[in-house]
Amino acid sequence: MHDITTLKFKMLRHLEPLTLPKLRHLCVWTTSDLLDTFTSWLSNIGHQLSTLWWGATPGIVANITLEPTVWEICPQITSLALPNVVPWTRPPQGHPIATLSVHLEVIRPSEWTRLVCPVCQRLHIRWAIQPSFDKIMESGVSTLVLEWEWETWIPHWLDGDKFATYCVVKLFQMHGFRLLDFYWRTLDEYIVQRLEIAKGRGKGIGQNYNPLFAWFETPVIL
């Protein structure tokens, strides 16, 4: 256990703190009733992490506040995903965070959601972004990772959601963000990949993809 540098697991019960002095990359999925347990566990190893990919099963918990903040618990973190129940706080100046997982959810049409899009100047449905776009802009990160793969997004471009989907991608790109999908591919890389596959020369996963970040793959269960 002392030599482990990368760990991925589901926390399904209370877990006593482990001694993992070389751990640098952690991907964990917790149930909603174990959020407090994991935050206590994280406080013991957060200072040594450079990657934290943390997800949680939706439950009755509204929000949990990390005290100290995730930036203080993980001062060396460069890649971060947080569950929606953890409110976003702005990283302090000089923090090395560079890559952030963002949650996008489509808002279906209504009078108040059909606003003029800042990208295409049309009226269409909007995407709810968490953290909010303004907070992402303030964070200093340069790379954003979506929870979806481009294979899921492209069909939206072919139906009534096409402008909203295209515009949220363009909005991030216009502000200088590098936008990656679930498999850590840019949109350009995905398009090239599909062309290569059509020619019989490509594979289905991006070259930057790391299975550490795949929630649906079977992890160690603790």
C-alpha positions as CSV (number, residue, x, y, z in Angstrom):
1,M,0.0,0.0,0.0
2,H,2.9,2.4,0.7
3,D,3.9,2.4,-3.0
4,I,0.4,3.2,-4.5
5,T,0.5,6.4,-6.5
6,T,-3.0,6.1,-8.2
7,L,-6.2,4.9,-6.6
8,K,-9.8,4.6,-7.8
9,F,-12.6,3.3,-5.6
10,K,-16.2,3.5,-4.5
11,M,-16.7,4.3,-0.8
12,L,-19.7,2.3,0.3
13,R,-19.0,2.2,4.1
14,H,-17.0,4.1,6.7
15,L,-13.3,4.0,5.9
16,E,-10.6,4.7,8.4
17,P,-7.7,6.9,7.1
18,L,-5.1,4.9,5.2
19,T,-1.4,5.5,5.1
20,L,-0.6,6.2,1.4
21,P,2.4,8.4,1.4
22,K,3.0,8.2,-2.4
23,L,-0.7,8.6,-3.5
24,R,-0.9,11.5,-6.0
25,H,-4.0,10.7,-8.2
26,L,-7.4,9.8,-6.6
27,C,-10.7,9.0,-8.2
28,V,-13.5,8.3,-5.7
29,W,-17.3,7.8,-5.8
30,T,-19.2,8.2,-2.5
31,T,-22.7,7.6,-1.5
32,S,-24.5,10.7,-0.2
33,D,-24.5,9.4,3.4
34,L,-20.7,9.1,3.4
35,L,-19.8,12.6,2.2
36,D,-18.7,13.6,5.7
37,T,-16.7,10.4,6.1
38,F,-14.8,11.1,2.9
39,T,-14.1,14.7,3.7
40,S,-12.5,13.5,6.9
41,W,-10.5,10.9,5.0
42,L,-9.5,13.5,2.4
43,S,-8.1,15.9,5.1
44,N,-5.4,13.3,5.8
45,I,-4.2,12.8,2.2
46,G,-5.3,15.9,0.3
47,H,-2.0,17.8,0.8
48,Q,-0.2,15.2,-1.4
49,L,-2.7,14.9,-4.3
50,S,-2.3,16.4,-7.7
51,T,-5.5,14.9,-9.1
52,L,-8.8,14.6,-7.3
53,W,-11.8,13.3,-9.3
54,W,-14.7,13.1,-6.7
55,G,-18.2,12.1,-7.6
56,A,-21.2,11.3,-5.4
57,T,-24.6,9.6,-5.7
58,P,-27.5,12.0,-5.5
59,G,-29.2,11.8,-2.2
60,I,-31.0,13.7,0.6
61,V,-27.9,15.8,1.4
62,A,-28.4,19.4,0.1
63,N,-24.9,20.8,0.4
64,I,-21.8,20.2,2.4
65,T,-19.3,22.9,3.2
66,L,-15.6,22.0,3.2
67,E,-13.8,23.7,6.1
68,P,-11.0,24.3,5.3
69,T,-11.7,24.7,1.6
70,V,-10.7,22.1,-1.0
71,W,-7.9,24.5,-2.0
72,E,-6.5,24.4,1.5
73,I,-7.0,20.7,1.9
74,C,-5.4,20.1,-1.6
75,P,-2.8,22.9,-2.1
76,Q,-1.1,21.0,-5.0
77,I,-4.2,19.9,-6.9
78,T,-4.0,20.5,-10.7
79,S,-7.0,18.5,-11.9
80,L,-10.3,18.5,-10.0
81,A,-13.9,17.2,-10.1
82,L,-16.3,17.9,-7.3
83,P,-19.8,16.6,-6.6
84,N,-22.6,19.1,-7.1
85,V,-23.3,19.1,-3.3
86,V,-20.0,20.8,-2.6
87,P,-20.5,24.5,-3.2
88,W,-17.8,26.1,-5.4
89,T,-15.3,28.4,-3.8
90,R,-12.8,30.5,-5.8
91,P,-9.2,29.2,-5.7
92,P,-6.7,31.5,-4.1
93,Q,-4.3,33.4,-6.2
94,G,-1.3,31.3,-7.2
95,H,-3.0,27.9,-6.7
96,P,-1.8,25.4,-9.4
97,I,-5.3,24.2,-10.5
98,A,-5.4,23.9,-14.3
99,T,-8.1,21.4,-15.2
100,L,-11.7,21.3,-13.9
101,S,-14.7,19.1,-14.5
102,V,-17.9,21.0,-15.3
103,H,-21.5,19.9,-15.1
104,L,-23.8,20.9,-17.9
105,E,-27.6,20.4,-17.8
106,V,-30.0,21.6,-20.5
107,I,-32.8,23.9,-19.5
108,R,-35.9,23.2,-21.5
109,P,-37.7,26.0,-23.2
110,S,-39.9,28.5,-21.3
111,E,-40.4,32.2,-21.4
112,W,-37.5,32.9,-19.1
113,T,-35.0,30.4,-20.5
114,R,-35.3,31.5,-24.1
115,L,-32.8,34.3,-23.8
116,V,-30.7,35.9,-26.5
117,C,-27.6,33.8,-26.9
118,P,-24.3,35.8,-26.6
119,V,-22.7,33.7,-29.3
120,C,-25.2,33.4,-32.1
121,Q,-27.7,36.2,-31.1
122,R,-30.6,33.8,-31.4
123,L,-33.3,32.8,-29.0
124,H,-32.9,29.2,-28.0
125,I,-32.7,26.9,-24.9
126,R,-29.8,27.4,-22.5
127,W,-27.4,25.2,-20.6
128,A,-27.0,25.4,-16.9
129,I,-23.3,25.3,-16.0
130,Q,-21.9,24.3,-12.7
131,P,-19.8,26.0,-11.5
132,S,-21.3,29.1,-13.2
133,F,-19.5,30.5,-16.2
134,D,-18.5,33.6,-14.3
135,K,-17.0,31.5,-11.5
136,I,-15.1,29.4,-14.0
137,M,-13.7,32.6,-15.6
138,E,-12.5,33.7,-12.2
139,S,-10.9,30.4,-11.3
140,G,-7.8,30.6,-13.5
141,V,-8.2,27.1,-15.0
142,S,-7.3,26.6,-18.6
143,T,-8.9,23.2,-19.4
144,L,-12.5,22.1,-18.8
145,V,-13.6,18.5,-18.9
146,L,-17.3,17.6,-19.7
147,E,-19.2,14.7,-18.1
148,W,-20.4,13.7,-21.6
149,E,-18.6,12.4,-24.7
150,W,-18.9,14.1,-28.0
151,E,-20.9,11.1,-29.3
152,T,-23.7,12.2,-26.9
153,W,-23.5,15.8,-27.8
154,I,-23.4,15.6,-31.6
155,P,-27.1,14.3,-31.8
156,H,-28.2,17.5,-30.1
157,W,-26.7,19.4,-33.0
158,L,-29.0,17.5,-35.3
159,D,-32.3,18.3,-33.5
160,G,-33.9,21.3,-31.8
161,D,-31.0,21.7,-29.3
162,K,-28.3,22.2,-32.0
163,F,-27.7,25.9,-31.4
164,A,-27.6,25.6,-27.7
165,T,-25.1,22.8,-27.8
166,Y,-22.9,24.4,-30.4
167,C,-23.0,27.8,-28.6
168,V,-21.9,26.5,-25.2
169,V,-18.9,24.9,-26.8
170,K,-18.1,28.1,-28.7
171,L,-18.6,30.2,-25.6
172,F,-15.9,28.4,-23.8
173,Q,-13.6,28.4,-26.8
174,M,-14.1,32.1,-27.3
175,H,-12.8,32.7,-23.8
176,G,-9.7,30.7,-24.3
177,F,-10.7,27.5,-22.6
178,R,-9.5,24.1,-23.9
179,L,-12.7,22.0,-23.8
180,L,-12.5,18.2,-23.5
181,D,-15.1,15.5,-23.4
182,F,-15.4,12.5,-21.1
183,Y,-12.6,10.8,-23.0
184,W,-10.4,13.9,-22.8
185,R,-10.7,14.7,-26.5
186,T,-11.2,18.2,-28.0
187,L,-13.9,18.5,-30.6
188,D,-11.4,18.7,-33.4
189,E,-9.7,15.5,-32.1
190,Y,-13.1,13.8,-32.0
191,I,-13.9,14.8,-35.6
192,V,-10.5,13.6,-36.9
193,Q,-10.9,10.4,-34.9
194,R,-14.3,9.7,-36.5
195,L,-12.8,10.3,-40.0
196,E,-10.0,7.9,-39.2
197,I,-12.4,5.3,-37.9
198,A,-14.5,5.7,-41.1
199,K,-11.3,4.9,-43.0
200,G,-10.6,1.9,-40.8
201,R,-7.5,3.5,-39.2
202,G,-8.7,4.8,-35.9
203,K,-9.6,3.8,-32.4
204,G,-12.5,4.9,-30.3
205,I,-10.8,6.5,-27.3
206,G,-8.8,9.7,-27.2
207,Q,-5.0,9.6,-26.9
208,N,-5.2,11.7,-23.6
209,Y,-7.8,9.4,-22.1
210,N,-7.0,8.0,-18.6
211,P,-9.4,5.3,-17.2
212,L,-8.9,6.9,-13.8
213,F,-11.5,9.5,-14.8
214,A,-14.2,7.0,-16.1
215,W,-16.9,6.8,-13.5
216,F,-18.7,3.8,-15.1
217,E,-15.7,1.5,-15.2
218,T,-15.5,-0.9,-12.2
219,P,-13.3,0.5,-9.4
220,V,-12.1,-1.1,-6.2
221,I,-14.9,-1.1,-3.7
222,L,-14.0,-0.2,-0.1
